[in-house]
Amino acid sequence: MVEEPYYAEQLINTYCTSVEAILLQLTSCIELRDVDFSQLAVLARQIEEKSSRFGAEHVRRACADLIRACDQMHKRGVSRALAWLKNEYTLTKNKLQSVAQMERRIMRLLLKEERRQQQP
């Protein structure tokens, strides 16, 4: 009955791990004395693409704002946009963790029911 247990949780973990790695890169890049705005924009586009495919609309919008700030080459604007992106990501991650927790509960119930039905 249960073919792909914890599939949603695996997708969530993959998305979060990937975005967090890119956020670390963004943070490191913004702290450099000579900021490479084009590199920041590339990294923001990577998160934007992943978030768009994943349905994380608020994160995607925050990325678009960060990309605009990078295009303007305005370090303070980039810092604000990155802070907003991190905030939106944290909110989204918390919601996704709730979904993963719900999936684990459902899977436990399904597996428990499956075992119960297999008993004579």
Biotite code that builds the C-alpha atoms (Angstrom):
import biotite.structure as struc

atoms = struc.array([
    struc.Atom([0.000, 0.000, 0.000], chain_id="A", res_id=1, res_name="MET", atom_name="CA", element="C"),
    struc.Atom([2.728, 2.465, 0.948], chain_id="A", res_id=2, res_name="VAL", atom_name="CA", element="C"),
    struc.Atom([5.010, 2.695, -2.096], chain_id="A", res_id=3, res_name="GLU", atom_name="CA", element="C"),
    struc.Atom([7.017, 5.909, -1.543], chain_id="A", res_id=4, res_name="GLU", atom_name="CA", element="C"),
    struc.Atom([7.050, 6.563, 2.182], chain_id="A", res_id=5, res_name="PRO", atom_name="CA", element="C"),
    struc.Atom([8.179, 10.016, 3.234], chain_id="A", res_id=6, res_name="TYR", atom_name="CA", element="C"),
    struc.Atom([8.385, 11.286, -0.353], chain_id="A", res_id=7, res_name="TYR", atom_name="CA", element="C"),
    struc.Atom([7.224, 14.796, 0.537], chain_id="A", res_id=8, res_name="ALA", atom_name="CA", element="C"),
    struc.Atom([9.665, 14.925, 3.430], chain_id="A", res_id=9, res_name="GLU", atom_name="CA", element="C"),
    struc.Atom([12.516, 13.958, 1.117], chain_id="A", res_id=10, res_name="GLN", atom_name="CA", element="C"),
    struc.Atom([11.564, 16.721, -1.335], chain_id="A", res_id=11, res_name="LEU", atom_name="CA", element="C"),
    struc.Atom([11.329, 19.248, 1.487], chain_id="A", res_id=12, res_name="ILE", atom_name="CA", element="C"),
    struc.Atom([14.735, 18.234, 2.857], chain_id="A", res_id=13, res_name="ASN", atom_name="CA", element="C"),
    struc.Atom([16.340, 18.462, -0.574], chain_id="A", res_id=14, res_name="THR", atom_name="CA", element="C"),
    struc.Atom([14.857, 21.914, -1.203], chain_id="A", res_id=15, res_name="TYR", atom_name="CA", element="C"),
    struc.Atom([15.841, 23.237, 2.240], chain_id="A", res_id=16, res_name="CYS", atom_name="CA", element="C"),
    struc.Atom([19.382, 21.859, 2.126], chain_id="A", res_id=17, res_name="THR", atom_name="CA", element="C"),
    struc.Atom([19.948, 23.358, -1.298], chain_id="A", res_id=18, res_name="SER", atom_name="CA", element="C"),
    struc.Atom([18.516, 26.776, -0.450], chain_id="A", res_id=19, res_name="VAL", atom_name="CA", element="C"),
    struc.Atom([20.397, 26.965, 2.844], chain_id="A", res_id=20, res_name="GLU", atom_name="CA", element="C"),
    struc.Atom([23.691, 26.262, 1.069], chain_id="A", res_id=21, res_name="ALA", atom_name="CA", element="C"),
    struc.Atom([23.003, 29.054, -1.418], chain_id="A", res_id=22, res_name="ILE", atom_name="CA", element="C"),
    struc.Atom([21.963, 31.431, 1.374], chain_id="A", res_id=23, res_name="LEU", atom_name="CA", element="C"),
    struc.Atom([25.319, 30.781, 3.055], chain_id="A", res_id=24, res_name="LEU", atom_name="CA", element="C"),
    struc.Atom([27.078, 31.652, -0.207], chain_id="A", res_id=25, res_name="GLN", atom_name="CA", element="C"),
    struc.Atom([25.007, 34.826, -0.549], chain_id="A", res_id=26, res_name="LEU", atom_name="CA", element="C"),
    struc.Atom([25.849, 35.842, 3.000], chain_id="A", res_id=27, res_name="THR", atom_name="CA", element="C"),
    struc.Atom([29.558, 35.237, 2.410], chain_id="A", res_id=28, res_name="SER", atom_name="CA", element="C"),
    struc.Atom([29.503, 37.202, -0.844], chain_id="A", res_id=29, res_name="CYS", atom_name="CA", element="C"),
    struc.Atom([27.729, 40.220, 0.650], chain_id="A", res_id=30, res_name="ILE", atom_name="CA", element="C"),
    struc.Atom([30.309, 40.419, 3.441], chain_id="A", res_id=31, res_name="GLU", atom_name="CA", element="C"),
    struc.Atom([33.196, 40.857, 1.004], chain_id="A", res_id=32, res_name="LEU", atom_name="CA", element="C"),
    struc.Atom([34.741, 44.284, 0.655], chain_id="A", res_id=33, res_name="ARG", atom_name="CA", element="C"),
    struc.Atom([34.289, 44.237, -3.116], chain_id="A", res_id=34, res_name="ASP", atom_name="CA", element="C"),
    struc.Atom([30.836, 42.797, -3.680], chain_id="A", res_id=35, res_name="VAL", atom_name="CA", element="C"),
    struc.Atom([30.308, 40.906, -6.952], chain_id="A", res_id=36, res_name="ASP", atom_name="CA", element="C"),
    struc.Atom([26.702, 41.874, -7.616], chain_id="A", res_id=37, res_name="PHE", atom_name="CA", element="C"),
    struc.Atom([26.474, 39.692, -10.716], chain_id="A", res_id=38, res_name="SER", atom_name="CA", element="C"),
    struc.Atom([27.479, 36.625, -8.652], chain_id="A", res_id=39, res_name="GLN", atom_name="CA", element="C"),
    struc.Atom([24.883, 37.546, -6.026], chain_id="A", res_id=40, res_name="LEU", atom_name="CA", element="C"),
    struc.Atom([22.240, 37.784, -8.747], chain_id="A", res_id=41, res_name="ALA", atom_name="CA", element="C"),
    struc.Atom([23.241, 34.355, -10.118], chain_id="A", res_id=42, res_name="VAL", atom_name="CA", element="C"),
    struc.Atom([22.869, 32.818, -6.658], chain_id="A", res_id=43, res_name="LEU", atom_name="CA", element="C"),
    struc.Atom([19.534, 34.578, -6.079], chain_id="A", res_id=44, res_name="ALA", atom_name="CA", element="C"),
    struc.Atom([18.279, 33.262, -9.428], chain_id="A", res_id=45, res_name="ARG", atom_name="CA", element="C"),
    struc.Atom([19.186, 29.730, -8.344], chain_id="A", res_id=46, res_name="GLN", atom_name="CA", element="C"),
    struc.Atom([17.013, 30.065, -5.244], chain_id="A", res_id=47, res_name="ILE", atom_name="CA", element="C"),
    struc.Atom([14.294, 31.774, -7.296], chain_id="A", res_id=48, res_name="GLU", atom_name="CA", element="C"),
    struc.Atom([14.218, 28.851, -9.747], chain_id="A", res_id=49, res_name="GLU", atom_name="CA", element="C"),
    struc.Atom([14.172, 26.190, -7.011], chain_id="A", res_id=50, res_name="LYS", atom_name="CA", element="C"),
    struc.Atom([11.462, 28.057, -5.117], chain_id="A", res_id=51, res_name="SER", atom_name="CA", element="C"),
    struc.Atom([9.382, 28.536, -8.234], chain_id="A", res_id=52, res_name="SER", atom_name="CA", element="C"),
    struc.Atom([9.497, 24.798, -8.988], chain_id="A", res_id=53, res_name="ARG", atom_name="CA", element="C"),
    struc.Atom([8.731, 24.006, -5.368], chain_id="A", res_id=54, res_name="PHE", atom_name="CA", element="C"),
    struc.Atom([5.839, 26.479, -5.078], chain_id="A", res_id=55, res_name="GLY", atom_name="CA", element="C"),
    struc.Atom([7.516, 28.697, -2.475], chain_id="A", res_id=56, res_name="ALA", atom_name="CA", element="C"),
    struc.Atom([6.045, 31.898, -3.866], chain_id="A", res_id=57, res_name="GLU", atom_name="CA", element="C"),
    struc.Atom([7.079, 34.214, -1.012], chain_id="A", res_id=58, res_name="HIS", atom_name="CA", element="C"),
    struc.Atom([10.688, 33.076, -1.293], chain_id="A", res_id=59, res_name="VAL", atom_name="CA", element="C"),
    struc.Atom([10.548, 33.499, -5.061], chain_id="A", res_id=60, res_name="ARG", atom_name="CA", element="C"),
    struc.Atom([9.289, 37.082, -4.682], chain_id="A", res_id=61, res_name="ARG", atom_name="CA", element="C"),
    struc.Atom([12.012, 37.890, -2.166], chain_id="A", res_id=62, res_name="ALA", atom_name="CA", element="C"),
    struc.Atom([14.568, 36.569, -4.665], chain_id="A", res_id=63, res_name="CYS", atom_name="CA", element="C"),
    struc.Atom([13.172, 38.840, -7.360], chain_id="A", res_id=64, res_name="ALA", atom_name="CA", element="C"),
    struc.Atom([13.648, 41.797, -5.000], chain_id="A", res_id=65, res_name="ASP", atom_name="CA", element="C"),
    struc.Atom([17.227, 40.709, -4.282], chain_id="A", res_id=66, res_name="LEU", atom_name="CA", element="C"),
    struc.Atom([17.944, 40.391, -8.002], chain_id="A", res_id=67, res_name="ILE", atom_name="CA", element="C"),
    struc.Atom([16.623, 43.930, -8.585], chain_id="A", res_id=68, res_name="ARG", atom_name="CA", element="C"),
    struc.Atom([18.884, 45.249, -5.803], chain_id="A", res_id=69, res_name="ALA", atom_name="CA", element="C"),
    struc.Atom([21.844, 43.425, -7.363], chain_id="A", res_id=70, res_name="CYS", atom_name="CA", element="C"),
    struc.Atom([21.043, 44.936, -10.753], chain_id="A", res_id=71, res_name="ASP", atom_name="CA", element="C"),
    struc.Atom([21.133, 48.380, -9.109], chain_id="A", res_id=72, res_name="GLN", atom_name="CA", element="C"),
    struc.Atom([24.474, 47.479, -7.471], chain_id="A", res_id=73, res_name="MET", atom_name="CA", element="C"),
    struc.Atom([23.310, 48.920, -4.187], chain_id="A", res_id=74, res_name="HIS", atom_name="CA", element="C"),
    struc.Atom([24.940, 47.120, -1.251], chain_id="A", res_id=75, res_name="LYS", atom_name="CA", element="C"),
    struc.Atom([22.506, 48.413, 1.389], chain_id="A", res_id=76, res_name="ARG", atom_name="CA", element="C"),
    struc.Atom([19.538, 47.443, -0.787], chain_id="A", res_id=77, res_name="GLY", atom_name="CA", element="C"),
    struc.Atom([21.075, 44.015, -1.336], chain_id="A", res_id=78, res_name="VAL", atom_name="CA", element="C"),
    struc.Atom([21.571, 43.592, 2.422], chain_id="A", res_id=79, res_name="SER", atom_name="CA", element="C"),
    struc.Atom([17.929, 44.481, 3.098], chain_id="A", res_id=80, res_name="ARG", atom_name="CA", element="C"),
    struc.Atom([16.696, 42.209, 0.316], chain_id="A", res_id=81, res_name="ALA", atom_name="CA", element="C"),
    struc.Atom([18.857, 39.348, 1.592], chain_id="A", res_id=82, res_name="LEU", atom_name="CA", element="C"),
    struc.Atom([17.468, 39.827, 5.114], chain_id="A", res_id=83, res_name="ALA", atom_name="CA", element="C"),
    struc.Atom([13.924, 39.699, 3.679], chain_id="A", res_id=84, res_name="TRP", atom_name="CA", element="C"),
    struc.Atom([14.808, 36.584, 1.668], chain_id="A", res_id=85, res_name="LEU", atom_name="CA", element="C"),
    struc.Atom([16.175, 34.858, 4.769], chain_id="A", res_id=86, res_name="LYS", atom_name="CA", element="C"),
    struc.Atom([13.037, 35.780, 6.697], chain_id="A", res_id=87, res_name="ASN", atom_name="CA", element="C"),
    struc.Atom([10.708, 34.493, 3.977], chain_id="A", res_id=88, res_name="GLU", atom_name="CA", element="C"),
    struc.Atom([12.751, 31.326, 3.677], chain_id="A", res_id=89, res_name="TYR", atom_name="CA", element="C"),
    struc.Atom([12.566, 30.722, 7.441], chain_id="A", res_id=90, res_name="THR", atom_name="CA", element="C"),
    struc.Atom([8.785, 31.182, 7.414], chain_id="A", res_id=91, res_name="LEU", atom_name="CA", element="C"),
    struc.Atom([8.459, 28.834, 4.450], chain_id="A", res_id=92, res_name="THR", atom_name="CA", element="C"),
    struc.Atom([10.777, 26.263, 6.012], chain_id="A", res_id=93, res_name="LYS", atom_name="CA", element="C"),
    struc.Atom([8.702, 26.257, 9.207], chain_id="A", res_id=94, res_name="ASN", atom_name="CA", element="C"),
    struc.Atom([5.545, 25.609, 7.195], chain_id="A", res_id=95, res_name="LYS", atom_name="CA", element="C"),
    struc.Atom([7.246, 22.867, 5.217], chain_id="A", res_id=96, res_name="LEU", atom_name="CA", element="C"),
    struc.Atom([8.475, 21.234, 8.417], chain_id="A", res_id=97, res_name="GLN", atom_name="CA", element="C"),
    struc.Atom([4.867, 21.113, 9.589], chain_id="A", res_id=98, res_name="SER", atom_name="CA", element="C"),
    struc.Atom([3.922, 19.356, 6.354], chain_id="A", res_id=99, res_name="VAL", atom_name="CA", element="C"),
    struc.Atom([6.766, 16.863, 6.822], chain_id="A", res_id=100, res_name="ALA", atom_name="CA", element="C"),
    struc.Atom([5.684, 16.204, 10.396], chain_id="A", res_id=101, res_name="GLN", atom_name="CA", element="C"),
    struc.Atom([2.119, 15.619, 9.243], chain_id="A", res_id=102, res_name="MET", atom_name="CA", element="C"),
    struc.Atom([3.368, 13.216, 6.571], chain_id="A", res_id=103, res_name="GLU", atom_name="CA", element="C"),
    struc.Atom([5.331, 11.243, 9.184], chain_id="A", res_id=104, res_name="ARG", atom_name="CA", element="C"),
    struc.Atom([2.202, 10.939, 11.319], chain_id="A", res_id=105, res_name="ARG", atom_name="CA", element="C"),
    struc.Atom([0.117, 9.797, 8.379], chain_id="A", res_id=106, res_name="ILE", atom_name="CA", element="C"),
    struc.Atom([2.762, 7.260, 7.363], chain_id="A", res_id=107, res_name="MET", atom_name="CA", element="C"),
    struc.Atom([2.919, 5.856, 10.899], chain_id="A", res_id=108, res_name="ARG", atom_name="CA", element="C"),
    struc.Atom([-0.856, 5.466, 10.924], chain_id="A", res_id=109, res_name="LEU", atom_name="CA", element="C"),
    struc.Atom([-0.880, 3.836, 7.491], chain_id="A", res_id=110, res_name="LEU", atom_name="CA", element="C"),
    struc.Atom([1.888, 1.419, 8.417], chain_id="A", res_id=111, res_name="LEU", atom_name="CA", element="C"),
    struc.Atom([0.170, 0.599, 11.695], chain_id="A", res_id=112, res_name="LYS", atom_name="CA", element="C"),
    struc.Atom([-3.104, -0.074, 9.866], chain_id="A", res_id=113, res_name="GLU", atom_name="CA", element="C"),
    struc.Atom([-1.299, -2.153, 7.252], chain_id="A", res_id=114, res_name="GLU", atom_name="CA", element="C"),
    struc.Atom([0.272, -4.331, 9.953], chain_id="A", res_id=115, res_name="ARG", atom_name="CA", element="C"),
    struc.Atom([-3.066, -4.668, 11.726], chain_id="A", res_id=116, res_name="ARG", atom_name="CA", element="C"),
    struc.Atom([-4.738, -5.882, 8.516], chain_id="A", res_id=117, res_name="GLN", atom_name="CA", element="C"),
    struc.Atom([-1.979, -8.448, 7.927], chain_id="A", res_id=118, res_name="GLN", atom_name="CA", element="C"),
    struc.Atom([-2.545, -10.097, 11.310], chain_id="A", res_id=119, res_name="GLN", atom_name="CA", element="C"),
    struc.Atom([-4.814, -13.186, 11.279], chain_id="A", res_id=120, res_name="PRO", atom_name="CA", element="C"),
])
